[in-house]
Amino acid sequence: MAQPGRASLKEQRYDRQLRLWGDHGQEALESAHVCVINATATGTEILKNLVLPGIGSFTIVDGNRVSGEDVGNNFFLQKSHIGQNRAQSATELLQELNNDVSGNFVEESPEKLLDNDPSFFNRFNLVVATQLPESTLLRLAELLWNSNVPLLVCRTYGLVGYMRVIIKEHTVVESHPDNMLEDLRLDKPFPELREHVQSYDLDHMDKKDHSHTPWIVIVAKYLTKWFKEKSDQLPKSYKEKEAFRQLIRQGILKNENGTPEDEENFEEAIKNVNTALNTTEIPRCIEEIFNDDCCINLTEQSPSFWILARAVKEFVANEGQGSLPVRGTIPDMIADSNKFIKLQNVYREKAKKDIAAVGNHAAKLLQSLGKAPESISERELKLLCSNSAFLRVVRCRSLSEEYGLNTFNKDEIISYMDNPDSEVVLYLMLRAVDRFYKQHGRYPGVYNYHVEDDIGKLKSCLTGFLQEHGLSVVVKDDYVHEFCRYGAAEPHAIAAFMGGAAAQEVIKVITGQFVIFNNTYIYSGMSQTSATFQL
């Protein structure tokens, strides 16, 4: 049982993030257990950004001892830690950031764990691998892919940051799109809205009521007039919208001198014409979800996302008459409280009715699949209905597909190589340094006296990689020289940036909110630019 005042203390601590992802997002975060491989500067920076917002627990896997180099670039290690186990030392300092988080460590290399106890990695909600050699990474990625455990690969190499998300299927209900348009249905008013709008008589109202009519009602009223007098189509072009605005302007009351009154609600209606007149339609990405095999062929194993998506699809075909469930929210506006609340309730009640209809479809589907009716909660149902226009599904390729000669996505790379300084060049260089490591047991330039020799060797590795993958592209020599100068260093500034970017993706996966990138992210510290690629 929570102690009195405990919740409010938590609300105070996590106030800003609760506004971002809500109570349910925070609950998902607090019940998650994340594994981070290697307490490098990058690994600990990722963890810092997960510990502060209150991840439930973390486990660091690292068999290395703390070196002088570690202390030089890792904020979470001190001189006194040199010689001690890196996982333990980092865990102790990270835990000081948040008492509510449980920190654990395993003093073993990931290679040994993969050899002796591979199932160890299956117990986590997500695994983050930092600074791993290619051979270990491929083994780990294969294991997690087969076990359906999401993997985020993160790497800092000199002034380059690299991330790769590896997840079979990630469904998002709350994608939080930018510039989200209101769901007002003015082009297709539902009966209750039509009836409510008809209850207003703008031509025979007293001045006070006239200036306190919600702008949604004003636009709906003049839309009816537009359909009668001008056209049976919504005003679409700039010229048509301007004519529609003029129609609304004519409705502003005039004083004794014939000068228009200062009616802010009418001005608000004119200002909102663009967004209010958007067509009610099903977005293409939602159509794709409806036509997805997972939506059409439900099984007993189908996650609730797909069962609810199918229920919404059936709602659209029946009660929705070709439209998604009403979202049920309206923006704030100039109106008296009574009129605003009545209008708000029209939308809310319609949303409730639509949720109940989708719920009935979901209940029938659950019954046909032999699943318990309570296997989908009321909260899940409401959340998906109110976000039904913004659902997203992300499917990444496996790492073995990306690395396979026959499944390598060379078209994507070639399409970006028109620009010789595209961030995709940095990806090619990272693949070349991994090839170098495989051949020489170290990264290029790690010992200063080898730099000149290593330039030739790295160039040869790059050429071999490009030829093997059928890439007839030119990589400037500058990049080869630059990567040799890096000497596989992990500068703290780049590690800190990547730590923030990676933690953000981890939180997206855990909360199921916002959309993760698919599938490769490259950051260039030289030009301070970044890009994503589907490789």
N, C-alpha and C positions, 0 to 999 in steps of 0.2 A: 504494500500500500504506500502511495506517495506521501511524503511528509507535508504538513501544512506549509504553504508558501514555496514549496519546491518547484512547482510548475511555473509560477510567476518568475522565479529566479532564472529558470531555463528560458522562458520567453524573453526575458531581458537580455540574456547572454546571446541568444540566437535570433534576436528580433529581425535583423535584415534578411537573413537567409530564409526565415519562415515566410517572409513576404514573397520571396522568390519561388519556393517550392512547397510551401504549406506544411501543415502538421503531418500529413501522410508521407510527404517527401522526407521530412526529418525522421519519421519513424523507420522508413526504409533504410536510411543512412545509419541510424543507430542500431539496427539489427544486422548490419552487414559485417562480414569478416573478410578483409582484403590481405592478400599475400604480396609482399614486395621482395623481389629477388635483387639482392645487392644493395647494401647501405652506402652507395656512392653518393657524391654530391647531388646527382639527379634523383636517385632513389629517396634520399632523406628530404629533399625539397618537395617531392610529390607527397610524401607522408605528412610533412608539416601542414600542407594544404588540405589534408584529409582529417588530421587530428584536431585542428582548430575548429572546423564546423561540426565535429562530434561523430566521426565514424565509430561504429560499435567497437571493433577490435581490429588489430593488425598483427601480422606476423612477418618478421624479416628473416629471410633465408640468406645467409652469407657465411662462408667458411674462412674468409680472409681475416688477416690481422691488420690492425690500424698502422698505416705507414706515415712517414713525415709528409708525403705528398697528399695523403687523405686530410691531414690536419690543415694543410695549406689551402685546400679548396672546399672543405666541408664545414659548414657552420655548426653542425651538430657533433663535431668531434674536437677534442682538446689535446694539447701536447701530452698531458698525463695519460692519455689513452693509448699512446704508441705501444705496439706490441700486444695489446689486448684484442679480444675478438671484436670485430667491427659491428656485427649485428647487435651484440649485447650493449656496447658503448652507445650506439645510436639510439637504441630502444629506451635506455635510461633517460637520455636527454629529451627525447621526443615526448615521453610520457609526462614530463613536467609541464608541457603546454596545456594539457587538459586532463583533469583527474577522472573524468567520466569515461575516458577511453582506455581499453585494455590492450597493453602492448606485450607481444611475445617475440621470441627470437629462436632461431635454430642455427647452431654453430656448425653448419655443414654446407658443402658446395652443392649447387643445384644439380650438377652432374652426378654426384654420389646419390642424391635423393632419387633422381631419375633411374639410376641403376638398381637401387636397393628397395625403394618404397615409392614407386610412381603414383600410387593412389593418394599419397599425402596431398598432392595439389588439387584433388577433386573436392576437398572439403571447403573450399573458399567460394565466395560469391564472384570473385574476380581476382585474376593474378596480373601483377604488373612486373614486367621483366626489364631491368635496366642494364645496359653495358654488357650484354651477353655475346659470346662468340657465336657465329652463324650455326655451327653444328649443334650446339646445345639448344639454341633457339628453335631450330627445326624440330628437334626431338620433343621439346616442351610444347610447341605449338600443335604438333600432331596429337599428343596425349590429350591436351585440353579440348581440342576440336572434337575428338571422339567422345569426350565426356560432357560436351556442351557447357564448358566453363569459359566465360569470356576472358580474352587475353589482351592486354595493352602492352605493346613493346615501346619502350622509350629510350632514346639514346642521345647523348651529347658527344659530339666529336669535333673538337676545336670550336670554330664559330658556327657549326652546323647543328641544328636540332632535328631529330627524326622521331616520328611516332607512327605506329601501325596498329589499327584496331582489328582484332580477329574474333569475330562473333558470327555464328551461323545465322541467327535471326534475332533482331532486336525490334520489339514493337513499342511504339510511343503513343500514348493517349494524349498527354499534355505536351504538345510540341511548342507552345508559346510563340506563335509566329509574330514577326514584326508587322507593324501597320495592319493589324487585324481589323477587318470591316465589321460593323455591327450587323446583326442578323435581324432585320426589321420587317422583311417580307412585304414591303410596300407595293412591289410589282405583282405579288400573289398573296393578297391579304387573306388570312384564314377567317372563317365566318365570325368568330368572336371579335376579331380586330375590326372587320368591316362594320359590324353592328356598333362597336364603341365609337368609331369615327363618325358614323351616321348620326349618333346622338348629339353631335355638335352642330350648331347652326351659326356659322361665322357671320352671316349677313344680318342676323337679328339678335346680337349679343350686346350687353352693355360694355362700355369701354374697358372696365377693369377685367371682366372675364375674357374679353377679346385679346388683351395684352398678356394674359396669363395662360393662354392655350398652349400646350406642349407643341414644340415645332414638328414632331413626328405627325401629329394630327393635322397640322397646317399643310405639310407636304402631301399627306394622303388625300386631303380634301381637294387640293389643287391638281393632284394627279387625276382624280376622277373628272374634274373639269377639263383637263388636258385631253383625256381620252374622248370626251364628248365633243369638244370643240375643234381640236387640232389633229390628233392622230391616235390610232389604236395601238401605237408602239410607244415604249418608254422613250423619253428624250435621251438621245445617245450622243449626237455630235455636239461640238462646242456651241454651234449656232442654235440648236434645239434647246440645249440646257439654258442658254442665255434667254431664249424666248420663254422658257418655263419660269426662270427667275423673275422675269418681267411680269408674268402672270401673277406671281405671289406678291410682287411689289404693289400691284394694283389693289390688292386686298388690304393694304395698310390703311388704317383710319386716317381721315383728314380733319384738321381743326377748322374753326369758322373761316379762317383766311384761305382755306384750301391747301394748306401746307401739311405734308404727311406728319402724323404723330410719331413720337419716338417709341416704337414698339420693338423692343429687343428680341422678343420671341420670333417675330417675323424675320428680323435680320439674321437670327440664328438658323431659321429654316432656309433662307437664301444661301447662307454660308455652307450649309450641309447638303445642298442639292447633289453635289458630286458623289458623295459616299452613300447618301440615302437611296439613290436610284440604281444601286448595283443590282444586277440580275440574280435572282435566287436560282442557283444551279448546283449540281453536284460537281465538285472539283475533280479534275482528271485523276489525281492521285488516289482519290477515294473510290472512283470507278475501278481503278486498277486493283485496289484492295478487295472490292466486291467480286471482281473476276479472278482473283487469286485462287489457286488450287486449294490452299489452306482454308479459304472461306467457303468454297463450293463443297469440298469433300471433308466434312467434319468427322472426327473419330473420337473415341473415348479419351484419347491422349491430347485432344485439342485444348490449347490454353484458353482461358476465359476471354482473352482479346478477340480470338477468332470466332468464338461462339457469339459474342456480343456484336461483332462486325456483321455476322450473318443475320442476327436478329434485326439490326438496323437496315440491312439490305431488304429484308422481308417487310419491314415497316414502310420503307420507301415505295415498294411495289404495291402496298395495300393502303393503310391509313394515311401515309405521307403523300400519296398521289404524286409521286415523282420527286418529292423533296425530303431532305433530311429532317430529323427532329428539331423543333424550334429551340434555340439556345436559352431563351427566357430572360435575357438581360437587356436593359436599355441604358443609354448614356445619361449622365446628369444633364439637366437643361433648365432654362428659365420657365417656370410654371408654378402655380400655387400648389402647395403640398398635396391637397386633396385630388387635384386633377392628375398630378404626376403619379401618385400612388395607385389611382384607379387604372391608369395606362400601364403602369409597371405590373399590376396584378393580372391584366389581360394577357401579357406575355408570359408571366410566371405560371399562370394556370394552364395555358396551352403547353408550356414545356413539361409540366407535371403530367398532363394527359398523354403527351408523346412518350415520356419516360415509361409510363404504365403500359402503353401499347408495346413498346420495345421489350419491356419486362415480360409481357405475356408470350411474345415470340421466343424470348430466351428460355422461358420456363418449358415451353413445348420442345425446344431443341434439346435442353438438358435431359428431359424425360426420354426422348427418343434415343439419346446416347447412353442412357442408364446411369446418369450422374445425378447426385443429390441436388434439389432445388437451391439449397443454401450454399452450393459451391461457388456461386457468384453473388457477392454481397450487394446490398442496395447502394452502397457508396461507389462501387465499381460501375454499376449500371448508370447511376446519375452522372458520374465523371465522364464516361465514354459518350453518353448522349449529348452532354453539353459541349463536348469537344469533337463531335462526329465529323465536322468539316476539316479537322486538323490532324487526323490520325496519320501516322507515318510508320512504315516498315523499312528497316535497314538490313540488308543481307550482304555480308562481306565475303570475299573469297578466302579460302584457307591459304596459309603461308606456303604449303606444298604446291598449290596451284600457281601461286605467284612465282615460285622458284622453278617450276617444271618447265623444261624446254618447249614442250608442246602446248603448254597452257599459259606461257608467259605473255603478258599483255603488251606486245611491242608496238601495236598501233597507237595506244595511248601515249607512249613515250615519244614515238616519231612525230605525232601531231603537235607536241609541245616543243620539239627540238628545232622548229622554225626559228625560235628565239634562242641563240646560242648561250644566253645567260638565264634561261628558264631554271627554276628551282629543281626541275627534274634532273638536271646535270648533277646536282649534289647527290641525288639518289644513285645515279650511275657510279659516282665516285665512292659512295659508301659500299656498294656491291664490289667495287674493285679493291677497296682496302680489306674487305673480308676475304677476298680471294688471295690477297697478299698474305694475310694472317695464316690462311690454310697452308700456303706453300712455305712460309718462312718461320712460323711459330711466334711471330710478333707483328705488331703494326708498323707501317713505314714511319721512319723518322723518330722512333722512340729513343734511339741513342744518337746524339747529335752528329757524331762522326760518320754515321751511315747516311745522312741526308742526301748527299749527292748521288751515292750508289743507288739509294732507294728510289730516286726519281725515275731512273731507267727501269727498275724492277716494277714500280707501280704502273708506269706507262704500259709495260708489257702485259701486266695483269688486266688493265683496262681494255687494251686491244683484244686480248683473248676473250674477255667477257662479252664485248660488243660483237665479235665475230660469231661466237658460240650461239648468241641469241638473235643473230640475223639483223643486227642494228647497224645500218650504214649511216651513222651519224658522226659528226665531228665534235670532239670535246677539246676545248682550248687547253694548251699546255699549262697555262696559268693555274688551272684547277689542280693539275697533278702536282705542281710545285707547292701550291697552297696546302694540300692535304699531307704532303710530306713534312711541311713546316709545323703542322698541327701536332704531330707526334702523338696522336690519339689522346691529347690532353682534354681535360674536362673542366673548362673555365667556369667559375662559380656563377658569373653573370648569365651565361647561356643555360646552365643547369637550373638556375632559379626561374628563368623564363619558362623553360620546359616543364619545370615542376608545377607551375601554375596552370599551364595549358593541359598537362596530363591529368592533374587532379580534377579539373573541370570535366574532362571526358569520363573519368571514373564515376563522378557524381551523377552525370547524365545516365550512365548505364544502370547504376544502383537505384536511382529514383524513378527511372523510366520517364523522365521529363527532359524537354529540349531534345534536339536531334544531334546524334553523334555524327562525326564525319565518316565518310566511306571512301577509302580505307587507309590512305597514306597521307601524312602531313609532314611537310618539310619547312623548316625555318632557317633563313639565312641571316646570321648575325652580321655579315659583311654589308648586305644591302638593307637589312632590317625589313625583309619582306617574307611572306610565307604563302604556301599554296597547298591545295589538296589534290590528290590524284587517285584514280581507281586502278590499282595495279594488281 
